[in-house]
Amino acid sequence: MSTSITKVGIIQNAPLPGDFSVNLRAIVQGYRECLDHGADIVVAPAAALCGVEPHNLVTRRSYINQTKAALESLSRELGHAPLLLAAYTLTIGDDELYVGMAGDGDEETDPWMQHDRSIQLVPYLLEKDSVTELDNNSSVLINDSNFYVDTSDEELLPAEDYDFIVRMPCTPWYASSATADEEARSWEASMTGSIIICCRPVGSVGGNVYGGGSGVYSPQGETLQRLPFFETAAKVVDISRPAVAKHLPQEEELMCGALERGIRDNVRNNGFTGVCVPMDDDNSALLAVLCIEALGVSNVSGISFEKENKLAEKLGISCFTPHIDDLQKAATAALGGEESTPLLKRLQTAIGMSHAESRGIMLCSTLSRRQIMLGDFCMYGESGGHLAPLGNLYDVDIYLLSVYLKEKYSHVFGALAEPPHGTTNRIIHELADLNTAPTALLNAENNYLFKENDVRLIQRKLLAAALKRTQMPIILHVDAPSEQLTFPVTHRLND
């Protein structure tokens, strides 16, 4: 391979949806850092300018005008090195909606009002005072080098030979995705003999976490450079230098990073100043530690309905302890002398929400995926809150993360027992995550053979808890591809 490009700059920013001014400043800062280190070309993530998941914004007329204006403003800030990035655009049928296109507001004549609209990522090549729109899965000549540009995450082998293959996927992070991406990009590089540049955004929008970990791979499939996971960064890679072995972080470290990033971004993006963690539940220790790692101990507080809470003391956080005796009396009196645990749970959550909102902090739920899927919680009780960071994790995931964090927080976790509900978790995983039909789990030829009573019981609970799951707070999707996590789960559960 012969190319005049020897140094490639990568910007890994955390774009906010629709906040063009903040995103533009971040790109310009990263671009200048790359330029100072001699970059011949710079690559930014897809949606680096418009923000990830801006789908509700893309349908507005003003969005395309803002995108075009931001791209032109960015091009004026560039130096000699070209910049590659992508932006979301709206299409009607096969025709792109160009800036300035406007109808008369009549649904029959205004293309914007029609229903055959789609949203897609379009790559752009920016040079000094120049913006060129590219076709996805297409080639472009930059500084006498052939580039193949793609915004998807699929494994594709171009029919022609290219000096560089640039990938700008905008897909959320999930467990094991870093390993899968490393293997896929290395395979593409070794099969095509091209340099692979994979640039990803970081940050969190709602329940999706974007992990970064952008990388450059040599034609031999070796990792030349990898940017940090869950952090913004700007790096310049000298492709003429030999590769140095770069090992991926272990899965527990990545999972903790994803959860911490999701907590931190949901707090900051929604205008909160900290978090409040329920301290009386089984998962309270792990959740509190993750919040402390994400925000710092001064921005984390607890709420406990026990007279003494040793967990808060061990963590060194403040803890609000309402008068539980008065609360129990009020709950019993409201039911005419009958004790009710669900009512008490709901009152506790109402107090927790009032406490959090009065202080401008975010209340977290400690529920796990098993509890959420089976409905093992009181509606408007334990499910109350703004965010459920552990809602995508099974018991074994919570156990492994606790073991990983115990090295630093041994005084908090103490002795850890093997997680219970192993069979239950596996059946839920088969039905809800892998979309396996219940009858297939009863087949003696299947590797996963379960008792029919267990499968049918969990099947009924999944269906019965569907309505309760619609009342959940935001859940961080970190343990499986997001398309497998739609609530409620109904497909193939009625056979």
N, C-alpha and C positions, 0 to 999 in steps of 0.2 A: 504494500500500500504506500502510495506517495501522495503527500498532502502538505500544503503550506501552513496548515493549522497545527501548531504544536502544543498550545495551551488553551484549555477549555474551562471557562468559568461556569459555575453552577450557583444559582440563587435558590435558597430554600426558605421561603417566607410563609407567614401564617395569614393568608388573605381573609378579610372580612367581607361577607356578601354585600355588594352594593356600595361599599365605602371606598370609592375610587381614590380619594385624596390620600387616605392613610396607606392604602395598598401601593399607590404610585410612589410615595416617599420611601417605602420599604424597598421597592424594586430599584429605585435610583441609588439608594445607599448601598445595596448589595452590588449593583452594577459597577459603581465607582470603586468599591473594594476589589472587585475582580480586575478592573482596568488597571488599578495601581499595581497589581501583581502580574501584569503582562498578558492578560487574556486576549486571545485572537477572536473568540466568539463566546457569547454568554447565553446560557439557557435558563429560563425561569419556569416554574411549574405552570401547568394548565390552570386557568382561573386565578393566576397570580395577581391580576389587575382587577377582575370583577368579583372575586371571592367564590369559594366553593359553595355549592348548593344554592344558587340564587334563583331557583326555578320560578318562584312566585314573582320575582322582579323582572325576569326576562320577558314576560308577557306584556309588559308596559311599553308604550311607545318611547317614553323618555329614556329607557334603559339603553337602547341601541345608540341613541344620540350621545349618551354619557360614555358608552364604551368607545365610540369613535373619537370623541374629544379627548378621552384619557389616553388612547393609543397615540394620537397625534402629539399630545403634550409630552408623553414619554419619549417619543422619537426625537423631540427637540433637545432632550437632556442627554442624548447618547453621544459617545465619542466615536473612535474609529472602529470599535468592535461591534458587529451586528448582534442583535438580541432576538432570540426565539422564544415565543410564549404562545398561549392559546386563550381564547375567550368564548364564552357562551353566546350563541345567537339563536334567534327564532326563525323558523322556516314555515312557510305555508305551501303545502304540496312539495314540489321540487324547486320552488323559487325562494331565494333568500329575501328577507325583508330588509331592504337597504335603508340607510338613514335618509330621512326626508319623505319617505313613503307615508302617506296619510289618506284615509278615506273620509267619507262625509258623515260617518257615524251610523249609516244605515246597515243593518246586519246583512242585507242581501247584496250590497255593493262594496262594503268595506272589507277587504281581505283580513284585516286584523280581527274582525269579529267572527270569522269562520272557525270551524272546529277542527279542521285537518292541519293542526299546527304541531310542530315538533321542535325540541330544543337539542342543540348539538354543540360540541366544542369545535371551534375553527382555529387552526394554527395561523400565526402571523409572523412575518419576518420584518423586524424593525431595524432600520438604518438611520443615519443622521438625516432628520427631516423627511423621512420616507417610511410609509407603512404599506406592506404588501401582504394581501390575504392569500394564503396557500390552501390547496386542497388537502384534505386529510388522506393519509396513505399515499403521499405523492413525494416526488423528488424535487430538489431545488439546488442550484449551484451557488455556493457561498465561498468566496476567496479561493476559487479554483478547486474546491472540494465538493464531491457529491454527497448531499444529505438526503436521507429518507426520514420523513416526519410522520409520526403517528400519535394519536391521543388515546388509543385504546390500551388495554392491559393484556390483550390476547397474544399468544405466541404466533408470530407471522414471519415467514421467510420471504423477503422480496425476491422477485424473479431476476432482478439485475444485481450487479455488484455495486456497493456503495462504500465510500470512505467512512461515513458516520451514519448510524441509525439513532435517531433521537426519539425517545418515548416520553410523552408527557401525560401519563394517566392521572385521572382525578378520582380514584377509588379509595374508599375508607380502609383503614388498617383493621386487621383482625388477627387473632392468634395464628401463628405459623405462616402468616403472609410474607414476613421478611425472608424466611427460608425459601418459600416458593418463588418469590421474586428473584432472589439471588440465583437459584438454580435455572430459572427461565432465561434470565438475561445472560448468564454465562453460556448457556447452551446456544442461544441466538448468536452470540459473538463468535463462538468456535465454529458454528455451522456456516456463517456468512463471511467470516474473515474480516468483519467490520468492527469499528469501535462503537460500543453501545453506550449511549448517554441516557440514563433514566432519571428524570427529575420529578419529584413528588412534593406536594405542599404539606405543611404541618398545621395543626390546630384542631379545633373541635367545633362542630356546628350541631346543636341539639344533641342527639344521641350518637352521632357518627364522629369517630376520631380519625384524624389523618396523621400518619406516622412519620412522613419524611423518609429518612434513610436513603436519599438519592445517591446514585452511584455511577461510576464510569468503569467500563470493562474493556480489557484489551482484546485484540483479535484472537488470542489464544484462550479466551474465557476467564482470564484472571481479573481480580478486582484491583483496579488502579487507585480508586478513591471511593470512600463511602462517607457521606455526611451523617451527622448524629441523628438519632431517632428522637422525634418529639421536641426538637429544638430548631429555632431559626438559625441559619448559617449561610455563609458565602465562601466558596472555596474555588481555587484555581488548580487544575490538574495538568501536569506536564505529561502528555501521552508518550513522549520519547523516552521517559525513564522506565526502568524495569519495575514490575509490580512487586509490592510487598504484601506478605500474607496478612489478610485482615479477617479476623474471625467475628462472626455475628455474636451479639450479646445473647445470653441464655434467655429462654422463653419467659421465665418468671420476671427477669429484669425488664424485658420489653412490655409485659403485661402491666407491671407496676407503672412504667412510664406512660402507658396509654391511659390508665385510670387517673393518674395524677394530672395529665394534660387535660383530660375531659373535665375533671373537677375544677381545675384552675380556669379554664376557658368559660365554662358555664357560670362560674361566679363572676368573672370580670365582664363577660359579654352581656350579662343581664343586670349589671349595675349593683351587685351585692358587694359587701365589704368583707365577708367571711362566711363560715358555715357553722351550723349547729348540728351536732351528732347525737342521736339517742344512745344513751350509755347502758341500757338495761338488757340489750339483746345479745344473742350469741355471736353475731358478726360485728359488734360494736368496736372491738379492739382493732380489727383489721381496717375498718372504715375510718376510724379516728386517726390511725397511723398514716393511711394514704392521704387524708386531708392535711395532716401536719406536714408531710413531705411535699405536698402540692402548694400549700399556702403559708406555711410557717406556723409555729405554735401560737403566736399572738393573734392569729386570725381564725382560730378554731376554738369553739366552746362546746359544751355538752349540756344535755338535759337528762335528769334522772328522777324517777319517781320512787327510788329507794332512799331510805334515811341516810345511808352512807354509801358512797360510791368510790371504791378504791381505784377503779380504772382511771378516773379523771385525775386523781392524785398522782398516780404513776406517770401519766402523760404530762402533767404539769399544766393542765388547761382549766379554765374556770368552768364551773358546772352549776346550772340552775336547778334547784330541787324544790318543786312546788309541794304544798302540804297535801300529801297523799291521803291522810285520814279524812280531811274535809272533802276531798274529791270522791272517795269511796262512799261516804255518807250521802253526798249529793246524788250519786248514781243510784244508790239503793232507794233513796226517797223518791226519785223520779219514776221508779217502777213499782211504787207502792210497797216497798219493803223487800222486793225480790232482787237478789244479787245478779248482776249481769256483767260478765267479762267483756263481751263485745262493746257494750255501752261505755265501760270504763276505758277501753282502748281508744274509742273515738274521742272521749273527753280529753284523754292524755294528748292525742294528736292535735286537737283544737288548741290546747294550751301551748303545745310546742310550736304550732304555726303562729299563734299570736305573739309568743315570745320572740320568734325569729323575725317576724315582719316588723315588730316594734323597734328592732335594732338594725334593720336593714341587712340581715344575713339570710343565707339560704339553708333551709331545713333539708337534711338528707334522710332517705329511707334506707334501712339496713337489709331489706329483703333480698334473697337470693333467687336465682332462676327457678329452682325447684319449688320454692314457696309461691312464686308468682304464677307458674304454670299450673300448679295444683290448686291454687286459690287458698293456700294455708295462711290467710291473713283476713283481717276484718276490713271490709270496704269502708273507706274513709277513716280507717284506723291506722294500722302499721304501714299501709300504702300511702298515707299522707306525706306530703313534702314536695319539694321542687325538683329533686334529682334522686335517682336510685343508682348509684355508681356500681353496685354489685349485682344488679338485676339480671345481668347476662352470664353470671358465673354459677356453675354447679358447686356442690359441696366440696368436691375434690379440688377444684380450682381455688376455692377459698382456703382450703387446707395447705396447698402447695405455696400460695402467696404468703400465708402466715409463717410457714417454715422458712421461706426465703427472707422475710423481714425480721424473723426472730433473732438473727445474728446481731442486728442493730438494736432491737427492742426486746431483748430477752426478759427484762423486768416487766414487760407488758403482757407477753403471750404466755409465759410459763410453760407448763407441760402441755403438749398438743397431742390429742388422740386422733386415731385414724377416722376419717369422716364416715358417718353412717349413711343410710339410704342409698347404698351403691346400686342395687338392682333398680330402685325407683328412678334414679338419675339416668341409668342407661336406657330404660324404657322411654322416658320422656325425650331423651336425645334421639332415639330412633323415630318416635312418632312426630315430634315437633321440629327437629333440626334436619333429619335425613328424609323426612316425608315418607317413612315406611308404613305400609298398610298394616293395621293390627293383626290381620290373619297371617301375614308373612312372619311375624314374630313367634307364631305358634307352630311353625313348620319345623318338623324334626330334622330336616336337611339343612336348615339355616344354622349358621355358626352361633347366632344369638338366640338361644332357646329359653323362653321364659314361661312361667306358669300362667295358664289362661286366666285364672282369677286375678293375678297381679296386673296383667295387661288390660283386662276389661275394666278393672277398678280405676286404673290411671286414665284409661280412655274416657270413662264417664266423668272423672274429675276435670280433665282438660276441657271437655265440652261444657261442663257446668260452670267452670270458672271464666268462660269467655267474656261474659259481661263485666266481671270484676276486673279483668285485665285492661278493659278500655278506660278504666279510671286511674291507671297508673301514672306516676310522674315520668319525666324523661329517663329513659334507661340507656346507659352507655353500651353500645354494641361493640364488644371487643373480642368475643369468643367464637364467632362464626360469621361468615359472609352475611351482610345485612339483609339480603333478599330472603334468607331463611328465617328471619325473625319477626315476620309480620304477625301482629296480634289482631283479632283472635285466630287461633289455629282451627281450621275447620276441614281442610281438604283431606280426604281419605280417612276420616275418623268415624264415619258412619257405616263402614262395611261390617 
